[in-house]
Amino acid sequence: MKDKKDSNRKTSDNVLISLRKIIQAIDLNSKQLVKRVGLTGPQLVILQYIHTVNEISVGEVAKNVSLSQGTVTGILERMEKRGLVARYKSLQDKRRVIVRITEAGQTLLHNAPPVMQENFLGKFNTLENWEKTMILSALQRLVSMLDARSLNVEPFLSASPIEIETKKAAENYSSKT
C-alpha cells in the first residue's frame, strides 16, 4: 500500500513541477519579449494584426485578436504614445475609431521575434490528432481540478496580466496597512 501512495505522490509532484515549468517558460518569454522590443505578447499580436490589414476599426481588432474592446483600446493608447500606431475618427462614422500601423511600428515588427504561441502552434500542429486531443483533455481536466473553469482568459501566452494584477493587489494591500 505504501508503494502505491509513494508512486501517486511522485506522479503528482511531477505534474506540479511540469505546471511550474510551463508557467516559468511563459513568464521568461514575456520578460524577454518586453526587454527585446518593449511590447508584451498581446501588444505584439495586435500590432502584427493591424499590419496585415493596413487600417481597421478598434472593435474589429478586438474581435479578430480575441480581446475585449476595452483591453485593445488601452493597448492601442500605449502604442500610440510610443508612435507605433495612429488612431483617428472614421470619416464615414465619427463614432468609429480607425487604427493603422506607423513606420516606427513596422520597423519594430521587422525586428521583433515571433510570439511564443506561434512557436507553440507550429509544433502543436505537427502532432497527430489523437495527441492533440489527449493534451487538450488533460489540460481541461487540470483546469477543472484547479477550479479555474470560470476564469476568463485569452489565447495568449503572456504573464503580463498576472503581473499587473499582482502589482495592483500588492499596492492595495500596502495602502490598507
VMD Tcl script that builds the backbone (N, CA, C; Angstrom):
set m [mol new atoms 531]
animate dup $m
set s [atomselect $m all]
$s set {name element resname resid chain x y z} {
  {N N MET 1 A 0.833 -1.199 0.000}
  {CA C MET 1 A 0.000 0.000 0.000}
  {C C MET 1 A 0.871 1.255 0.000}
  {N N LYS 2 A 1.982 1.207 0.732}
  {CA C LYS 2 A 2.860 2.369 0.817}
  {C C LYS 2 A 3.470 2.689 -0.542}
  {N N ASP 3 A 3.840 1.653 -1.320}
  {CA C ASP 3 A 4.431 1.883 -2.637}
  {C C ASP 3 A 3.479 2.625 -3.560}
  {N N LYS 4 A 2.191 2.277 -3.525}
  {CA C LYS 4 A 1.201 2.950 -4.365}
  {C C LYS 4 A 1.065 4.412 -3.944}
  {N N LYS 5 A 1.065 4.676 -2.626}
  {CA C LYS 5 A 0.961 6.044 -2.130}
  {C C LYS 5 A 2.188 6.856 -2.549}
  {N N ASP 6 A 3.380 6.243 -2.432}
  {CA C ASP 6 A 4.610 6.930 -2.852}
  {C C ASP 6 A 4.608 7.191 -4.353}
  {N N SER 7 A 4.107 6.238 -5.125}
  {CA C SER 7 A 4.035 6.382 -6.573}
  {C C SER 7 A 3.077 7.510 -6.959}
  {N N ASN 8 A 1.909 7.565 -6.303}
  {CA C ASN 8 A 0.949 8.638 -6.564}
  {C C ASN 8 A 1.532 9.992 -6.203}
  {N N ARG 9 A 2.234 10.046 -5.083}
  {CA C ARG 9 A 2.852 11.299 -4.641}
  {C C ARG 9 A 3.887 11.758 -5.657}
  {N N LYS 10 A 4.704 10.840 -6.129}
  {CA C LYS 10 A 5.727 11.194 -7.102}
  {C C LYS 10 A 5.084 11.687 -8.399}
  {N N THR 11 A 4.028 11.033 -8.849}
  {CA C THR 11 A 3.338 11.464 -10.061}
  {C C THR 11 A 2.744 12.853 -9.873}
  {N N SER 12 A 2.091 13.086 -8.742}
  {CA C SER 12 A 1.500 14.411 -8.509}
  {C C SER 12 A 2.584 15.480 -8.422}
  {N N ASP 13 A 3.717 15.156 -7.795}
  {CA C ASP 13 A 4.833 16.105 -7.745}
  {C C ASP 13 A 5.325 16.428 -9.154}
  {N N ASN 14 A 5.412 15.417 -10.011}
  {CA C ASN 14 A 5.872 15.643 -11.379}
  {C C ASN 14 A 4.882 16.484 -12.182}
  {N N VAL 15 A 3.591 16.305 -11.927}
  {CA C VAL 15 A 2.577 17.139 -12.585}
  {C C VAL 15 A 2.752 18.587 -12.144}
  {N N LEU 16 A 2.901 18.813 -10.847}
  {CA C LEU 16 A 3.076 20.175 -10.335}
  {C C LEU 16 A 4.368 20.805 -10.858}
  {N N ILE 17 A 5.428 20.012 -10.935}
  {CA C ILE 17 A 6.691 20.517 -11.483}
  {C C ILE 17 A 6.514 20.908 -12.946}
  {N N SER 18 A 5.796 20.096 -13.715}
  {CA C SER 18 A 5.548 20.416 -15.118}
  {C C SER 18 A 4.734 21.696 -15.261}
  {N N LEU 19 A 3.718 21.860 -14.419}
  {CA C LEU 19 A 2.929 23.097 -14.443}
  {C C LEU 19 A 3.799 24.308 -14.137}
  {N N ARG 20 A 4.658 24.182 -13.141}
  {CA C ARG 20 A 5.546 25.299 -12.794}
  {C C ARG 20 A 6.499 25.623 -13.935}
  {N N LYS 21 A 6.985 24.588 -14.621}
  {CA C LYS 21 A 7.881 24.825 -15.755}
  {C C LYS 21 A 7.155 25.575 -16.873}
  {N N ILE 22 A 5.911 25.212 -17.130}
  {CA C ILE 22 A 5.119 25.911 -18.150}
  {C C ILE 22 A 4.949 27.375 -17.758}
  {N N ILE 23 A 4.579 27.618 -16.515}
  {CA C ILE 23 A 4.390 28.989 -16.032}
  {C C ILE 23 A 5.689 29.777 -16.150}
  {N N GLN 24 A 6.811 29.163 -15.743}
  {CA C GLN 24 A 8.096 29.852 -15.815}
  {C C GLN 24 A 8.502 30.134 -17.266}
  {N N ALA 25 A 8.244 29.184 -18.172}
  {CA C ALA 25 A 8.592 29.388 -19.582}
  {C C ALA 25 A 7.806 30.565 -20.161}
  {N N ILE 26 A 6.535 30.651 -19.833}
  {CA C ILE 26 A 5.700 31.762 -20.313}
  {C C ILE 26 A 6.203 33.076 -19.726}
  {N N ASP 27 A 6.506 33.082 -18.435}
  {CA C ASP 27 A 6.993 34.288 -17.778}
  {C C ASP 27 A 8.329 34.740 -18.370}
  {N N LEU 28 A 9.262 33.813 -18.558}
  {CA C LEU 28 A 10.564 34.160 -19.139}
  {C C LEU 28 A 10.405 34.696 -20.558}
  {N N ASN 29 A 9.565 34.061 -21.349}
  {CA C ASN 29 A 9.341 34.520 -22.709}
  {C C ASN 29 A 8.762 35.928 -22.718}
  {N N SER 30 A 7.800 36.191 -21.840}
  {CA C SER 30 A 7.203 37.526 -21.761}
  {C C SER 30 A 8.238 38.569 -21.374}
  {N N LYS 31 A 9.064 38.245 -20.399}
  {CA C LYS 31 A 10.099 39.201 -19.960}
  {C C LYS 31 A 11.117 39.453 -21.067}
  {N N GLN 32 A 11.509 38.406 -21.797}
  {CA C GLN 32 A 12.460 38.577 -22.894}
  {C C GLN 32 A 11.866 39.418 -24.010}
  {N N LEU 33 A 10.591 39.214 -24.300}
  {CA C LEU 33 A 9.920 39.992 -25.342}
  {C C LEU 33 A 9.865 41.467 -24.952}
  {N N VAL 34 A 9.491 41.741 -23.711}
  {CA C VAL 34 A 9.433 43.132 -23.247}
  {C C VAL 34 A 10.820 43.753 -23.279}
  {N N LYS 35 A 11.830 42.999 -22.853}
  {CA C LYS 35 A 13.195 43.517 -22.835}
  {C C LYS 35 A 13.710 43.765 -24.250}
  {N N ARG 36 A 13.380 42.871 -25.175}
  {CA C ARG 36 A 13.901 42.972 -26.537}
  {C C ARG 36 A 13.205 44.035 -27.376}
  {N N VAL 37 A 11.860 44.110 -27.322}
  {CA C VAL 37 A 11.145 45.061 -28.180}
  {C C VAL 37 A 10.229 46.009 -27.416}
  {N N GLY 38 A 10.133 45.833 -26.107}
  {CA C GLY 38 A 9.312 46.742 -25.310}
  {C C GLY 38 A 7.821 46.507 -25.421}
  {N N LEU 39 A 7.411 45.334 -25.902}
  {CA C LEU 39 A 5.997 45.006 -26.024}
  {C C LEU 39 A 5.697 43.684 -25.338}
  {N N THR 40 A 4.471 43.568 -24.847}
  {CA C THR 40 A 4.007 42.286 -24.318}
  {C C THR 40 A 3.527 41.430 -25.489}
  {N N GLY 41 A 3.281 40.158 -25.227}
  {CA C GLY 41 A 2.764 39.270 -26.263}
  {C C GLY 41 A 1.485 39.781 -26.903}
  {N N PRO 42 A 0.464 40.140 -26.098}
  {CA C PRO 42 A -0.765 40.665 -26.694}
  {C C PRO 42 A -0.539 41.944 -27.514}
  {N N GLN 43 A 0.345 42.819 -27.052}
  {CA C GLN 43 A 0.632 44.040 -27.809}
  {C C GLN 43 A 1.241 43.695 -29.168}
  {N N LEU 44 A 2.158 42.740 -29.173}
  {CA C LEU 44 A 2.801 42.345 -30.418}
  {C C LEU 44 A 1.797 41.696 -31.375}
  {N N VAL 45 A 0.914 40.869 -30.842}
  {CA C VAL 45 A -0.111 40.232 -31.682}
  {C C VAL 45 A -1.015 41.288 -32.307}
  {N N ILE 46 A -1.419 42.283 -31.537}
  {CA C ILE 46 A -2.271 43.357 -32.058}
  {C C ILE 46 A -1.547 44.126 -33.157}
  {N N LEU 47 A -0.285 44.459 -32.909}
  {CA C LEU 47 A 0.488 45.199 -33.910}
  {C C LEU 47 A 0.644 44.367 -35.189}
  {N N GLN 48 A 0.898 43.071 -35.045}
  {CA C GLN 48 A 1.013 42.197 -36.219}
  {C C GLN 48 A -0.301 42.159 -37.000}
  {N N TYR 49 A -1.403 42.073 -36.277}
  {CA C TYR 49 A -2.694 42.002 -36.956}
  {C C TYR 49 A -2.986 43.295 -37.712}
  {N N ILE 50 A -2.759 44.425 -37.077}
  {CA C ILE 50 A -3.004 45.715 -37.738}
  {C C ILE 50 A -2.138 45.826 -38.994}
  {N N HIS 51 A -0.920 45.355 -38.907}
  {CA C HIS 51 A -0.009 45.387 -40.060}
  {C C HIS 51 A -0.572 44.585 -41.236}
  {N N THR 52 A -1.217 43.461 -40.947}
  {CA C THR 52 A -1.724 42.610 -42.036}
  {C C THR 52 A -2.942 43.205 -42.734}
  {N N VAL 53 A -3.704 44.064 -42.039}
  {CA C VAL 53 A -4.929 44.605 -42.644}
  {C C VAL 53 A -4.820 46.076 -43.033}
  {N N ASN 54 A -3.716 46.708 -42.687}
  {CA C ASN 54 A -3.443 48.100 -43.028}
  {C C ASN 54 A -4.224 49.075 -42.158}
  {N N GLU 55 A -5.540 49.186 -42.322}
  {CA C GLU 55 A -6.372 50.058 -41.495}
  {C C GLU 55 A -7.583 49.269 -41.041}
  {N N ILE 56 A -7.974 49.478 -39.781}
  {CA C ILE 56 A -9.081 48.696 -39.238}
  {C C ILE 56 A -9.657 49.432 -38.033}
  {N N SER 57 A -10.917 49.172 -37.724}
  {CA C SER 57 A -11.523 49.799 -36.541}
  {C C SER 57 A -11.042 49.068 -35.291}
  {N N VAL 58 A -11.072 49.771 -34.184}
  {CA C VAL 58 A -10.650 49.202 -32.908}
  {C C VAL 58 A -11.506 47.989 -32.557}
  {N N GLY 59 A -12.803 48.090 -32.786}
  {CA C GLY 59 A -13.706 46.971 -32.498}
  {C C GLY 59 A -13.372 45.731 -33.311}
  {N N GLU 60 A -13.011 45.926 -34.566}
  {CA C GLU 60 A -12.645 44.792 -35.418}
  {C C GLU 60 A -11.326 44.173 -34.968}
  {N N VAL 61 A -10.390 44.995 -34.506}
  {CA C VAL 61 A -9.137 44.466 -33.954}
  {C C VAL 61 A -9.466 43.569 -32.768}
  {N N ALA 62 A -10.281 44.090 -31.850}
  {CA C ALA 62 A -10.639 43.333 -30.646}
  {C C ALA 62 A -11.252 41.991 -31.015}
  {N N LYS 63 A -12.177 42.004 -31.947}
  {CA C LYS 63 A -12.850 40.767 -32.351}
  {C C LYS 63 A -11.872 39.771 -32.966}
  {N N ASN 64 A -10.965 40.253 -33.779}
  {CA C ASN 64 A -10.053 39.365 -34.501}
  {C C ASN 64 A -8.881 38.855 -33.678}
  {N N VAL 65 A -8.552 39.508 -32.573}
  {CA C VAL 65 A -7.468 39.001 -31.720}
  {C C VAL 65 A -7.995 38.424 -30.408}
  {N N SER 66 A -9.310 38.305 -30.296}
  {CA C SER 66 A -9.962 37.686 -29.129}
  {C C SER 66 A -9.648 38.394 -27.813}
  {N N LEU 67 A -9.718 39.711 -27.835}
  {CA C LEU 67 A -9.569 40.518 -26.624}
  {C C LEU 67 A -10.757 41.472 -26.541}
  {N N SER 68 A -11.038 41.950 -25.340}
  {CA C SER 68 A -12.143 42.901 -25.195}
  {C C SER 68 A -11.763 44.237 -25.830}
  {N N GLN 69 A -12.778 44.990 -26.222}
  {CA C GLN 69 A -12.518 46.286 -26.843}
  {C C GLN 69 A -11.813 47.225 -25.865}
  {N N GLY 70 A -12.169 47.142 -24.588}
  {CA C GLY 70 A -11.509 47.983 -23.583}
  {C C GLY 70 A -10.028 47.657 -23.455}
  {N N THR 71 A -9.703 46.375 -23.464}
  {CA C THR 71 A -8.301 45.960 -23.387}
  {C C THR 71 A -7.534 46.450 -24.605}
  {N N VAL 72 A -8.110 46.267 -25.783}
  {CA C VAL 72 A -7.463 46.697 -27.018}
  {C C VAL 72 A -7.283 48.209 -27.026}
  {N N THR 73 A -8.283 48.942 -26.582}
  {CA C THR 73 A -8.186 50.410 -26.534}
  {C C THR 73 A -7.020 50.842 -25.645}
  {N N GLY 74 A -6.883 50.238 -24.477}
  {CA C GLY 74 A -5.771 50.560 -23.575}
  {C C GLY 74 A -4.420 50.251 -24.199}
  {N N ILE 75 A -4.326 49.099 -24.845}
  {CA C ILE 75 A -3.078 48.711 -25.506}
  {C C ILE 75 A -2.753 49.691 -26.635}
  {N N LEU 76 A -3.765 50.049 -27.423}
  {CA C LEU 76 A -3.542 50.982 -28.529}
  {C C LEU 76 A -3.129 52.361 -28.040}
  {N N GLU 77 A -3.693 52.811 -26.923}
  {CA C GLU 77 A -3.295 54.107 -26.353}
  {C C GLU 77 A -1.808 54.104 -26.015}
  {N N ARG 78 A -1.344 53.009 -25.385}
  {CA C ARG 78 A 0.075 52.917 -25.025}
  {C C ARG 78 A 0.954 52.851 -26.282}
  {N N MET 79 A 0.501 52.105 -27.290}
  {CA C MET 79 A 1.299 52.004 -28.525}
  {C C MET 79 A 1.283 53.311 -29.309}
  {N N GLU 80 A 0.182 54.044 -29.232}
  {CA C GLU 80 A 0.110 55.342 -29.910}
  {C C GLU 80 A 1.093 56.323 -29.272}
  {N N LYS 81 A 1.202 56.307 -27.941}
  {CA C LYS 81 A 2.156 57.184 -27.248}
  {C C LYS 81 A 3.593 56.895 -27.677}
  {N N ARG 82 A 3.854 55.644 -28.038}
  {CA C ARG 82 A 5.197 55.257 -28.497}
  {C C ARG 82 A 5.372 55.483 -29.992}
  {N N GLY 83 A 4.322 55.927 -30.659}
  {CA C GLY 83 A 4.401 56.208 -32.088}
  {C C GLY 83 A 4.340 54.967 -32.969}
  {N N LEU 84 A 3.809 53.858 -32.440}
  {CA C LEU 84 A 3.751 52.608 -33.201}
  {C C LEU 84 A 2.485 52.490 -34.037}
  {N N VAL 85 A 1.420 53.151 -33.588}
  {CA C VAL 85 A 0.155 53.160 -34.325}
  {C C VAL 85 A -0.402 54.576 -34.314}
  {N N ALA 86 A -1.305 54.822 -35.243}
  {CA C ALA 86 A -2.025 56.095 -35.279}
  {C C ALA 86 A -3.509 55.774 -35.261}
  {N N ARG 87 A -4.264 56.544 -34.465}
  {CA C ARG 87 A -5.722 56.363 -34.400}
  {C C ARG 87 A -6.391 57.648 -34.861}
  {N N TYR 88 A -7.519 57.500 -35.543}
  {CA C TYR 88 A -8.278 58.667 -35.990}
  {C C TYR 88 A -9.728 58.269 -36.174}
  {N N LYS 89 A -10.604 59.260 -36.170}
  {CA C LYS 89 A -12.041 59.021 -36.344}
  {C C LYS 89 A -12.331 58.693 -37.808}
  {N N SER 90 A -13.241 57.765 -38.003}
  {CA C SER 90 A -13.676 57.389 -39.341}
  {C C SER 90 A -14.386 58.577 -39.994}
  {N N LEU 91 A -14.149 58.786 -41.277}
  {CA C LEU 91 A -14.825 59.868 -41.997}
  {C C LEU 91 A -16.303 59.538 -42.223}
  {N N GLN 92 A -16.615 58.234 -42.361}
  {CA C GLN 92 A -17.995 57.815 -42.604}
  {C C GLN 92 A -18.828 57.775 -41.324}
  {N N ASP 93 A -18.218 57.391 -40.225}
  {CA C ASP 93 A -18.940 57.240 -38.954}
  {C C ASP 93 A -18.046 57.764 -37.831}
  {N N LYS 94 A -18.325 58.947 -37.353}
  {CA C LYS 94 A -17.479 59.614 -36.356}
  {C C LYS 94 A -17.372 58.841 -35.040}
  {N N ARG 95 A -18.270 57.873 -34.825}
  {CA C ARG 95 A -18.200 57.066 -33.593}
  {C C ARG 95 A -17.113 56.007 -33.681}
  {N N ARG 96 A -16.730 55.638 -34.871}
  {CA C ARG 96 A -15.719 54.588 -35.080}
  {C C ARG 96 A -14.319 55.175 -35.066}
  {N N VAL 97 A -13.421 54.475 -34.372}
  {CA C VAL 97 A -12.016 54.865 -34.363}
  {C C VAL 97 A -11.258 53.864 -35.227}
  {N N ILE 98 A -10.492 54.393 -36.169}
  {CA C ILE 98 A -9.696 53.579 -37.093}
  {C C ILE 98 A -8.241 53.620 -36.616}
  {N N VAL 99 A -7.555 52.518 -36.767}
  {CA C VAL 99 A -6.159 52.440 -36.358}
  {C C VAL 99 A -5.324 51.907 -37.517}
  {N N ARG 100 A -4.119 52.421 -37.630}
  {CA C ARG 100 A -3.176 51.939 -38.635}
  {C C ARG 100 A -1.778 51.923 -38.022}
  {N N ILE 101 A -0.938 51.098 -38.579}
  {CA C ILE 101 A 0.437 50.995 -38.085}
  {C C ILE 101 A 1.269 52.131 -38.685}
  {N N THR 102 A 2.213 52.638 -37.915}
  {CA C THR 102 A 3.103 53.695 -38.391}
  {C C THR 102 A 4.402 53.069 -38.905}
  {N N GLU 103 A 5.250 53.896 -39.457}
  {CA C GLU 103 A 6.554 53.418 -39.925}
  {C C GLU 103 A 7.372 52.869 -38.752}
  {N N ALA 104 A 7.293 53.540 -37.606}
  {CA C ALA 104 A 8.014 53.055 -36.418}
  {C C ALA 104 A 7.485 51.684 -35.988}
  {N N GLY 105 A 6.183 51.495 -36.089}
  {CA C GLY 105 A 5.585 50.207 -35.763}
  {C C GLY 105 A 6.036 49.120 -36.723}
  {N N GLN 106 A 6.133 49.456 -37.993}
  {CA C GLN 106 A 6.600 48.488 -38.993}
  {C C GLN 106 A 8.052 48.103 -38.744}
  {N N THR 107 A 8.866 49.070 -38.372}
  {CA C THR 107 A 10.273 48.799 -38.065}
  {C C THR 107 A 10.383 47.879 -36.858}
  {N N LEU 108 A 9.603 48.173 -35.829}
  {CA C LEU 108 A 9.621 47.321 -34.634}
  {C C LEU 108 A 9.201 45.897 -34.994}
  {N N LEU 109 A 8.150 45.744 -35.781}
  {CA C LEU 109 A 7.684 44.416 -36.191}
  {C C LEU 109 A 8.751 43.662 -36.969}
  {N N HIS 110 A 9.453 44.363 -37.817}
  {CA C HIS 110 A 10.501 43.735 -38.627}
  {C C HIS 110 A 11.594 43.140 -37.738}
  {N N ASN 111 A 11.868 43.785 -36.617}
  {CA C ASN 111 A 12.929 43.344 -35.711}
  {C C ASN 111 A 12.433 42.452 -34.572}
  {N N ALA 112 A 11.141 42.263 -34.472}
  {CA C ALA 112 A 10.564 41.508 -33.355}
  {C C ALA 112 A 10.658 40.003 -33.592}
  {N N PRO 113 A 10.868 39.257 -32.510}
  {CA C PRO 113 A 10.858 37.794 -32.632}
  {C C PRO 113 A 9.422 37.295 -32.739}
  {N N PRO 114 A 9.227 36.055 -33.165}
  {CA C PRO 114 A 7.862 35.516 -33.188}
  {C C PRO 114 A 7.340 35.393 -31.756}
  {N N VAL 115 A 6.036 35.572 -31.596}
  {CA C VAL 115 A 5.462 35.419 -30.261}
  {C C VAL 115 A 5.453 33.945 -29.884}
  {N N MET 116 A 5.444 33.675 -28.598}
  {CA C MET 116 A 5.568 32.315 -28.091}
  {C C MET 116 A 4.499 31.385 -28.658}
  {N N GLN 117 A 3.273 31.880 -28.796}
  {CA C GLN 117 A 2.221 30.990 -29.277}
  {C C GLN 117 A 2.450 30.560 -30.724}
  {N N GLU 118 A 3.161 31.373 -31.515}
  {CA C GLU 118 A 3.467 30.956 -32.889}
  {C C GLU 118 A 4.378 29.734 -32.874}
  {N N ASN 119 A 5.405 29.754 -32.024}
  {CA C ASN 119 A 6.304 28.602 -31.904}
  {C C ASN 119 A 5.534 27.388 -31.402}
  {N N PHE 120 A 4.704 27.606 -30.391}
  {CA C PHE 120 A 3.908 26.515 -29.836}
  {C C PHE 120 A 2.991 25.913 -30.906}
  {N N LEU 121 A 2.262 26.776 -31.610}
  {CA C LEU 121 A 1.316 26.288 -32.622}
  {C C LEU 121 A 2.024 25.545 -33.752}
  {N N GLY 122 A 3.198 26.009 -34.124}
  {CA C GLY 122 A 3.962 25.312 -35.157}
  {C C GLY 122 A 4.276 23.883 -34.749}
  {N N LYS 123 A 4.677 23.700 -33.504}
  {CA C LYS 123 A 4.990 22.354 -33.003}
  {C C LYS 123 A 3.715 21.554 -32.746}
  {N N PHE 124 A 2.699 22.208 -32.182}
  {CA C PHE 124 A 1.440 21.529 -31.868}
  {C C PHE 124 A 0.789 20.988 -33.138}
  {N N ASN 125 A 0.835 21.759 -34.204}
  {CA C ASN 125 A 0.185 21.362 -35.455}
  {C C ASN 125 A 0.859 20.173 -36.136}
  {N N THR 126 A 2.074 19.828 -35.712}
  {CA C THR 126 A 2.738 18.648 -36.281}
  {C C THR 126 A 2.316 17.356 -35.576}
  {N N LEU 127 A 1.619 17.482 -34.459}
  {CA C LEU 127 A 1.182 16.302 -33.714}
  {C C LEU 127 A 0.033 15.597 -34.422}
  {N N GLU 128 A -0.098 14.322 -34.117}
  {CA C GLU 128 A -1.247 13.560 -34.606}
  {C C GLU 128 A -2.502 14.080 -33.897}
  {N N ASN 129 A -3.656 13.918 -34.527}
  {CA C ASN 129 A -4.909 14.389 -33.929}
  {C C ASN 129 A -5.165 13.764 -32.563}
  {N N TRP 130 A -4.850 12.489 -32.392}
  {CA C TRP 130 A -5.092 11.839 -31.107}
  {C C TRP 130 A -4.208 12.448 -30.016}
  {N N GLU 131 A -2.981 12.870 -30.386}
  {CA C GLU 131 A -2.096 13.510 -29.406}
  {C C GLU 131 A -2.646 14.881 -29.000}
  {N N LYS 132 A -3.127 15.634 -29.983}
  {CA C LYS 132 A -3.716 16.945 -29.697}
  {C C LYS 132 A -4.913 16.797 -28.763}
  {N N THR 133 A -5.748 15.816 -29.032}
  {CA C THR 133 A -6.943 15.577 -28.217}
  {C C THR 133 A -6.559 15.169 -26.797}
  {N N MET 134 A -5.533 14.327 -26.663}
  {CA C MET 134 A -5.083 13.918 -25.324}
  {C C MET 134 A -4.555 15.110 -24.527}
  {N N ILE 135 A -3.775 15.949 -25.173}
  {CA C ILE 135 A -3.232 17.132 -24.487}
  {C C ILE 135 A -4.372 18.037 -24.049}
  {N N LEU 136 A -5.302 18.306 -24.961}
  {CA C LEU 136 A -6.442 19.159 -24.631}
  {C C LEU 136 A -7.246 18.572 -23.480}
  {N N SER 137 A -7.523 17.291 -23.537}
  {CA C SER 137 A -8.302 16.647 -22.470}
  {C C SER 137 A -7.602 16.746 -21.125}
  {N N ALA 138 A -6.303 16.479 -21.114}
  {CA C ALA 138 A -5.546 16.543 -19.854}
  {C C ALA 138 A -5.534 17.970 -19.305}
  {N N LEU 139 A -5.335 18.946 -20.174}
  {CA C LEU 139 A -5.313 20.335 -19.710}
  {C C LEU 139 A -6.683 20.784 -19.214}
  {N N GLN 140 A -7.739 20.393 -19.921}
  {CA C GLN 140 A -9.086 20.745 -19.466}
  {C C GLN 140 A -9.379 20.107 -18.109}
  {N N ARG 141 A -8.911 18.902 -17.898}
  {CA C ARG 141 A -9.090 18.230 -16.606}
  {C C ARG 141 A -8.336 18.987 -15.510}
  {N N LEU 142 A -7.114 19.444 -15.815}
  {CA C LEU 142 A -6.342 20.221 -14.838}
  {C C LEU 142 A -7.042 21.535 -14.504}
  {N N VAL 143 A -7.572 22.201 -15.512}
  {CA C VAL 143 A -8.319 23.451 -15.292}
  {C C VAL 143 A -9.469 23.186 -14.335}
  {N N SER 144 A -10.168 22.103 -14.543}
  {CA C SER 144 A -11.292 21.735 -13.680}
  {C C SER 144 A -10.816 21.438 -12.256}
  {N N MET 145 A -9.719 20.695 -12.142}
  {CA C MET 145 A -9.187 20.336 -10.821}
  {C C MET 145 A -8.703 21.567 -10.051}
  {N N LEU 146 A -8.250 22.588 -10.792}
  {CA C LEU 146 A -7.766 23.814 -10.163}
  {C C LEU 146 A -8.888 24.833 -9.952}
  {N N ASP 147 A -10.141 24.409 -10.212}
  {CA C ASP 147 A -11.300 25.295 -10.089}
  {C C ASP 147 A -11.104 26.584 -10.878}
  {N N ALA 148 A -10.561 26.455 -12.078}
  {CA C ALA 148 A -10.254 27.623 -12.899}
  {C C ALA 148 A -11.160 27.738 -14.123}
  {N N ARG 149 A -12.240 26.970 -14.171}
  {CA C ARG 149 A -13.133 26.990 -15.335}
  {C C ARG 149 A -13.766 28.356 -15.550}
  {N N SER 150 A -14.017 29.086 -14.487}
  {CA C SER 150 A -14.716 30.364 -14.632}
  {C C SER 150 A -13.786 31.524 -14.985}
  {N N LEU 151 A -12.480 31.287 -15.010}
  {CA C LEU 151 A -11.557 32.353 -15.369}
  {C C LEU 151 A -11.720 32.704 -16.839}
  {N N ASN 152 A -11.755 33.991 -17.133}
  {CA C ASN 152 A -11.896 34.461 -18.499}
  {C C ASN 152 A -10.515 34.825 -19.021}
  {N N VAL 153 A -9.949 33.977 -19.868}
  {CA C VAL 153 A -8.608 34.226 -20.391}
  {C C VAL 153 A -8.632 34.222 -21.907}
  {N N GLU 154 A -7.613 34.807 -22.469}
  {CA C GLU 154 A -7.485 34.912 -23.917}
  {C C GLU 154 A -6.396 33.953 -24.392}
  {N N PRO 155 A -6.356 33.651 -25.692}
  {CA C PRO 155 A -5.385 32.684 -26.206}
  {C C PRO 155 A -3.992 33.280 -26.411}
  {N N PHE 156 A -3.467 33.925 -25.376}
  {CA C PHE 156 A -2.129 34.493 -25.449}
  {C C PHE 156 A -1.280 33.901 -24.355}
  {N N LEU 157 A -0.068 33.517 -24.706}
  {CA C LEU 157 A 0.866 33.001 -23.717}
  {C C LEU 157 A 1.670 34.187 -23.203}
  {N N SER 158 A 1.154 34.823 -22.164}
  {CA C SER 158 A 1.756 36.032 -21.628}
  {C C SER 158 A 1.529 36.103 -20.137}
  {N N ALA 159 A 2.556 36.511 -19.432}
  {CA C ALA 159 A 2.431 36.650 -17.987}
  {C C ALA 159 A 2.051 38.068 -17.586}
  {N N SER 160 A 2.008 38.993 -18.506}
  {CA C SER 160 A 1.787 40.398 -18.180}
  {C C SER 160 A 0.529 40.673 -17.372}
  {N N PRO 161 A -0.650 40.154 -17.776}
  {CA C PRO 161 A -1.838 40.467 -16.985}
  {C C PRO 161 A -1.724 39.993 -15.542}
  {N N ILE 162 A -1.103 38.850 -15.325}
  {CA C ILE 162 A -0.932 38.343 -13.964}
  {C C ILE 162 A -0.036 39.279 -13.177}
  {N N GLU 163 A 1.068 39.728 -13.798}
  {CA C GLU 163 A 1.976 40.639 -13.119}
  {C C GLU 163 A 1.268 41.937 -12.758}
  {N N ILE 164 A 0.453 42.449 -13.665}
  {CA C ILE 164 A -0.279 43.689 -13.407}
  {C C ILE 164 A -1.243 43.492 -12.253}
  {N N GLU 165 A -2.007 42.399 -12.273}
  {CA C GLU 165 A -2.955 42.124 -11.196}
  {C C GLU 165 A -2.235 41.918 -9.874}
  {N N THR 166 A -1.078 41.232 -9.904}
  {CA C THR 166 A -0.309 41.018 -8.679}
  {C C THR 166 A 0.183 42.349 -8.127}
  {N N LYS 167 A 0.658 43.228 -9.019}
  {CA C LYS 167 A 1.132 44.546 -8.591}
  {C C LYS 167 A -0.010 45.361 -7.994}
  {N N LYS 168 A -1.191 45.325 -8.647}
  {CA C LYS 168 A -2.355 46.055 -8.125}
  {C C LYS 168 A -2.746 45.523 -6.752}
  {N N ALA 169 A -2.739 44.206 -6.610}
  {CA C ALA 169 A -3.103 43.601 -5.327}
  {C C ALA 169 A -2.112 44.015 -4.245}
  {N N ALA 170 A -0.829 44.040 -4.591}
  {CA C ALA 170 A 0.191 44.439 -3.616}
  {C C ALA 170 A 0.027 45.907 -3.229}
  {N N GLU 171 A -0.283 46.758 -4.225}
  {CA C GLU 171 A -0.494 48.172 -3.934}
  {C C GLU 171 A -1.715 48.367 -3.039}
  {N N ASN 172 A -2.787 47.644 -3.330}
  {CA C ASN 172 A -3.996 47.723 -2.479}
  {C C ASN 172 A -3.700 47.262 -1.071}
  {N N TYR 173 A -2.915 46.204 -0.949}
  {CA C TYR 173 A -2.570 45.671 0.375}
  {C C TYR 173 A -1.742 46.699 1.140}
  {N N SER 174 A -0.755 47.309 0.458}
  {CA C SER 174 A 0.111 48.296 1.116}
  {C C SER 174 A -0.669 49.507 1.581}
  {N N SER 175 A -1.642 49.933 0.787}
  {CA C SER 175 A -2.407 51.129 1.145}
  {C C SER 175 A -3.346 50.875 2.330}
  {N N LYS 176 A -3.682 49.599 2.577}
  {CA C LYS 176 A -4.559 49.270 3.680}
  {C C LYS 176 A -3.820 49.080 4.999}
  {N N THR 177 A -2.512 48.867 4.911}
  {CA C THR 177 A -1.736 48.618 6.138}
  {C C THR 177 A -1.029 49.856 6.623}
}
mol reanalyze $m
mol bondsrecalc $m
mol representation Tube
mol addrep $m
